[in-house]
Structures are given as C-alpha cells and as structure tokens.
Amino acid sequence: MRQLTLPFFFACLLASAAHAQTRTSVANGDWFDPNTWNPVGVPAFTDQFIYVNTQVTFSQNIVLGGSAELVKINPGASLINTGGPDSLVYGCEVFRIEGYLETGWLQGAADDSVVNTGSISVTQDQEQSGTFINRGSICVGLQLVTSDDLENDGSIRTSDWISGATVSGSGQFCISGMFINSGSIGGTVDVCDASPGWTDYPGQMGSGVTSCAAGPCATCQPSGIKENAPALLALISPNPFSSELSIALTEVSANENFIAELFDLSGRLVRREMFTGSGWKMRRADLQSGMYLLRVRSEDGKQFATKVSAE
C-alpha cells in the first residue's frame, strides 16, 4: 500500500478545498440536471454545502458524501424519488431535512448525523449507522438501527423495526410488522407495537417507555408503503438449518423476481440474494449459529418474513 507523505497529503487537501463550493437548487427539476443548480452543475463530492430550495426529483441512485459538511432540504422544498425505488446514500457530516424527502432506500454512514424536523417517506428500508435525530415525521418500510443513537421526539411509523442500538426521546413509534429490540430503548418514548406475534425483546426497555399511551398509530401521509399489499405464502425448511435453507413460494409466477434478505438480531444485513420463480436455496456458508430474520419480498410489494435459526 502506498504511504502518503505529509507534503503530498496537504497538497491533496488544498486541491480538494480549492474545488469545494456551495451548490443551491434554484429551479424545479431533476437532481442530475445541471440547470437545477447554482452554480450550474450536478452536485459533486467536492461540494461542501448542498441546499435544496426547490422541488427536486431523482430517478437514479444519489450518493452524498466526499467533502460535504452539510446537505439540507429547506422548509417548503422537497427531494422526491420518482423513478424508484432508488437509493439515497449519505456520507456527509450533517444531513438536515426541514422540508420533505421521499426515497426508496435511505442509508447512512457511521459518524455522520441526520436531523429531521420535516417529513420523510422511505418506501423500502432505512439503514442507520450514524446518529439520527427525529423531531418530525417518518414513514418507513423497514427501519434498521444498527449502531450509534436514534433520538425520536417526533413520530416514526414503520412496518418493521429492528434495533440493536440506543434509542431515546419523547416521541412515538408505531410498528405494524416485526419488532426486534436487541439494544436499549429509554427516555419517555411511546412504543405502540401492533405486530401480530412478532415482538422480541432480548434488549432493554426503560421504565419510562410506554405502550400505546399516546393513542393509536396515526396513518402515514404521504406514504409509498403498500398498506394493503398481499402477503407472500411460503414454506421454509428445515428450520433450524445446518447447511442449507430452502424456501418454496406458492401462487407466484415462474418469471417473478424476488429479493431474499437475512438480518441478525442487531439489524445487520448479513445476506441479500435475488432469485426468480418459486424456489430458492440459501447455503449456510460462514453464517454463525444463532437466530436470524428472513425476509422475502417481490417487486410489487408483497413480502414474507419469519425467524430462522442456524445450528
């Protein structure tokens, strides 16, 4: 591996700083249209500050990061995924949402922060590994909290919630599907768990945490989540498994595409595979013994989830 000398390092740093700038959206349009921005040009990794002041759309993946110290969606502005579900991956120092954000996937890097005082709609998964502060509203398909802290002083409505980190605040969580907590939940948050038989609390729940005391879960508006999407019917065998896990889907066509995902109880994604048709087999390989969450979902929103155990 090449070892960088100090003069070389500082030369790179100065070169990066020389190209760093602020970029602001000044017209309604696509993120990747140079004319949406001032100065003209698509936001780059060398931009230190990116401000969304208008109605900006995107239909391909967005990756924020590099030199960015702040990316901000201002009040009244929006960043909306129209071709989705696409991903928005952020690696900036601070990502602030004061307007509206809608995306297929939302994924953050460690040591970076998100502050939401607006509204976020994530139709698929939100994967958090940095600090996340919510003082607005969030609607998400699956929320994974794998490390650092989640402070919720607003409203988070999720189909599935897996947390292996520290959660606090004074807001409300509404869970309609799976709920697995292997971390710590404290503060005075209200956890309204409407999941039918899908609750698992190997972690800690503080004495100030309440259950549905804030009233029934409110609907998510606007939301891309398919509230009434039919469930997939599946047969899993063997469970527990030692070398190979088989899944057989019923009432699906031979050309339907599916994604199979395996999560550990901390919310970490350990396996993701795609397959077509009704049959799929996953090899044990290097999976450690223990309990996992298996989720299979189709392109049109149908899904199946169950706990599986590797021996």
C-alpha positions in Angstrom: 0.0 0.0 0.0 1.3 3.5 -0.9 2.3 5.6 2.1 1.4 9.2 1.8 3.9 11.8 2.8 2.8 15.0 4.7 3.5 17.3 1.7 1.5 15.0 -0.5 -1.3 14.8 2.0 -1.6 18.6 2.3 -1.4 19.1 -1.4 -4.4 16.8 -1.8 -6.2 18.6 1.0 -5.6 22.0 -0.6 -6.6 20.7 -4.0 -9.9 19.5 -2.6 -10.6 22.8 -0.8 -9.9 24.7 -3.9 -12.7 22.9 -5.7 -15.1 22.9 -2.8 -18.2 25.1 -3.1 -21.8 25.7 -2.1 -24.4 24.5 -4.6 -28.1 25.5 -4.3 -31.1 24.4 -6.2 -32.7 27.4 -7.9 -35.3 25.6 -10.2 -37.7 22.8 -10.0 -36.2 19.8 -11.8 -34.1 16.7 -11.8 -31.1 16.3 -9.4 -28.9 15.3 -12.3 -29.9 18.3 -14.5 -27.1 20.9 -14.2 -29.6 23.7 -14.7 -31.4 22.8 -11.5 -28.4 24.2 -9.6 -26.4 27.4 -9.0 -23.7 27.4 -9.9 -24.7 25.3 -12.9 -23.6 21.7 -12.5 -24.7 18.4 -10.8 -23.7 18.3 -7.0 -20.3 16.7 -6.7 -18.2 15.0 -4.0 -16.2 18.2 -3.7 -19.2 20.4 -2.8 -19.1 21.3 0.9 -22.6 22.6 1.2 -25.7 21.5 -0.8 -29.0 23.2 -0.3 -32.3 22.1 -1.8 -34.6 25.1 -2.0 -37.0 23.9 -4.7 -38.9 20.8 -5.8 -36.1 18.4 -6.9 -36.7 14.9 -8.2 -34.5 11.9 -9.0 -34.9 8.6 -10.8 -31.5 7.0 -10.2 -29.4 6.5 -7.1 -27.9 9.5 -5.3 -24.7 9.3 -3.2 -23.9 12.2 -1.0 -20.5 12.5 0.7 -17.0 13.3 0.0 -16.3 16.8 1.3 -19.9 17.6 2.1 -20.2 19.2 5.6 -23.9 19.9 5.2 -26.7 18.8 2.9 -30.0 20.5 3.7 -33.6 20.3 2.4 -35.1 23.6 3.4 -38.7 24.2 4.6 -41.1 24.1 1.7 -38.6 22.3 -0.6 -38.6 18.6 -1.4 -36.4 15.8 -2.8 -38.6 13.1 -4.3 -37.7 9.8 -5.9 -39.9 9.5 -9.0 -38.4 6.5 -10.7 -38.0 4.3 -7.7 -37.4 2.6 -5.7 -33.9 4.2 -5.8 -31.4 4.8 -3.1 -30.2 7.9 -1.3 -26.9 7.2 0.4 -25.4 9.9 2.6 -21.9 10.2 4.0 -21.9 13.9 4.7 -21.2 15.3 8.1 -24.8 16.5 8.7 -27.9 15.8 6.6 -30.8 18.1 7.6 -34.4 17.6 6.4 -36.7 20.5 7.1 -38.9 20.0 4.1 -39.9 16.7 2.5 -37.8 13.7 1.5 -39.1 10.6 -0.3 -36.9 7.8 -1.4 -36.8 4.1 -2.0 -33.9 3.3 0.3 -32.2 5.7 2.8 -28.8 4.6 4.0 -26.3 6.5 6.2 -22.6 6.1 7.1 -21.1 5.8 10.5 -20.1 9.0 12.3 -22.5 11.1 10.2 -25.7 12.7 11.5 -29.2 13.2 10.3 -31.6 15.8 11.8 -35.2 15.6 10.6 -37.7 18.3 11.5 -39.7 17.8 8.3 -41.2 14.7 6.8 -39.5 11.6 5.4 -41.1 8.7 3.5 -39.0 5.7 2.8 -40.8 3.0 0.8 -38.3 0.3 1.4 -35.5 0.3 4.1 -33.9 2.9 6.2 -30.5 1.7 7.4 -29.0 3.9 10.1 -25.4 3.6 11.4 -24.8 7.2 12.5 -26.6 9.5 14.9 -30.3 10.2 13.8 -32.4 12.8 15.5 -36.1 12.9 14.5 -38.3 15.8 15.5 -40.7 15.5 12.6 -42.4 12.5 11.0 -41.0 9.4 9.3 -42.8 6.7 7.4 -40.7 3.7 6.5 -41.0 0.1 5.4 -38.2 -1.3 7.5 -36.1 0.7 9.9 -32.7 -0.8 10.9 -30.8 0.9 13.7 -27.5 -0.9 13.9 -25.2 1.5 15.7 -24.9 4.9 17.3 -28.1 6.6 18.6 -31.6 7.3 17.5 -33.4 10.1 19.3 -37.1 10.3 18.4 -39.0 13.3 19.6 -41.4 13.1 16.7 -43.4 10.3 15.1 -41.9 7.2 13.4 -44.3 4.8 11.7 -42.7 1.6 10.4 -43.8 -1.7 9.1 -40.8 -3.5 10.6 -38.3 -2.2 13.2 -35.1 -3.9 14.2 -32.9 -2.1 16.7 -29.5 -3.0 18.1 -28.5 0.5 19.3 -29.5 3.1 21.9 -33.0 4.6 21.3 -34.4 7.5 23.4 -36.6 10.6 23.2 -40.2 11.6 23.9 -41.9 10.7 20.6 -43.9 7.7 19.3 -43.0 4.6 17.4 -45.8 2.7 15.6 -44.9 -0.8 14.4 -47.3 -2.9 12.3 -45.0 -5.8 11.4 -41.9 -7.2 13.0 -40.3 -5.6 16.2 -36.9 -6.9 17.4 -35.0 -4.9 20.0 -31.6 -6.2 21.0 -30.4 -2.7 22.1 -31.7 -0.3 24.6 -34.9 1.8 24.5 -35.2 4.6 27.0 -36.5 8.1 27.6 -40.2 8.5 27.6 -40.9 7.3 24.1 -44.2 5.5 23.4 -43.8 2.2 21.5 -47.1 1.2 20.0 -46.5 -2.4 18.8 -49.3 -3.7 16.6 -47.3 -6.5 15.2 -49.2 -9.8 15.5 -46.9 -12.2 17.4 -43.7 -10.6 16.1 -42.3 -9.0 19.2 -38.9 -10.0 20.5 -37.3 -8.1 23.4 -33.9 -9.5 24.2 -32.7 -5.9 24.8 -33.6 -3.4 27.4 -36.8 -1.3 27.8 -36.5 1.6 30.2 -39.1 2.3 32.9 -40.2 5.5 31.2 -41.1 3.7 28.0 -44.9 3.5 27.5 -47.0 1.3 25.2 -49.7 3.0 23.0 -50.2 5.6 25.7 -50.1 8.3 23.0 -53.1 6.7 21.3 -53.5 4.5 18.3 -51.0 4.8 15.5 -51.7 7.6 13.0 -51.7 6.9 9.3 -48.6 7.9 7.3 -49.3 10.7 4.8 -47.8 10.8 2.3 -46.5 7.3 2.1 -45.2 5.0 -0.6 -45.7 1.9 1.6 -48.2 -0.6 0.2 -50.6 -0.8 3.1 -52.8 -3.5 1.6 -50.2 -5.4 -0.4 -51.0 -9.2 -0.1 -48.6 -11.3 1.8 -46.4 -14.0 0.1 -47.2 -17.6 1.1 -44.1 -19.6 1.7 -42.8 -22.8 3.2 -39.4 -22.8 4.9 -37.4 -25.9 5.6 -35.6 -27.1 7.5 -35.8 -24.7 10.5 -33.4 -24.8 12.3 -31.0 -25.5 9.4 -27.4 -26.6 9.5 -26.1 -26.5 5.9 -28.9 -25.2 3.6 -32.2 -23.4 3.9 -34.9 -23.9 1.3 -37.9 -21.7 0.5 -40.9 -22.6 -1.6 -43.3 -19.8 -2.6 -46.8 -20.6 -3.6 -49.1 -18.7 -6.0 -46.3 -16.9 -7.8 -45.4 -16.9 -11.5 -42.3 -18.5 -12.9 -40.9 -15.1 -14.0 -41.5 -13.1 -10.9 -38.4 -11.6 -9.3 -37.7 -11.7 -5.5 -35.2 -10.5 -3.0 -34.3 -12.6 0.0 -32.6 -10.9 2.9 -31.2 -12.2 6.2 -30.7 -10.0 9.2 -29.2 -10.8 12.5 -31.0 -9.6 15.7 -28.9 -6.4 15.8 -30.4 -5.4 12.5 -27.3 -6.0 10.5 -27.9 -7.3 6.9 -25.8 -10.4 6.6 -27.1 -11.8 3.3 -29.0 -10.5 0.3 -29.8 -12.6 -2.7 -32.0 -12.3 -5.7 -33.9 -15.1 -7.4 -36.7 -15.7 -9.9 -39.6 -18.1 -9.6 -41.0 -20.1 -6.6 -37.9 -21.9 -5.4 -34.7 -20.7 -3.7 -32.0 -22.2 -1.5 -29.5 -20.4 0.7 -26.3 -22.1 1.8 -25.1 -21.7 5.4 -21.6 -20.8 4.3 -20.0 -18.7 7.0 -23.1 -17.8 9.0 -22.6 -18.1 12.7 -25.0 -20.1 14.8 -28.0 -18.2 16.1 -31.3 -16.6 15.3 -32.0 -14.6 12.2 -34.8 -12.7 10.5 -35.5 -13.9 6.9 -37.5 -11.6 4.7 -38.5 -12.3 1.1 -40.2 -9.6 -1.0 -41.4 -9.1 -4.5 -41.0 -6.2 -6.8 -44.7 -5.2 -6.4 -44.6 -5.0 -2.6 -45.6 -8.5 -1.4 -43.5 -9.9 1.3 -43.0 -12.8 3.7 -41.0 -12.8 6.9 -40.1 -15.3 9.6 -37.4 -16.2 12.1 -34.9 -18.8 11.2 -32.2 -20.5 13.2 -28.8 -21.6 12.1 -27.5 -24.6 14.1 
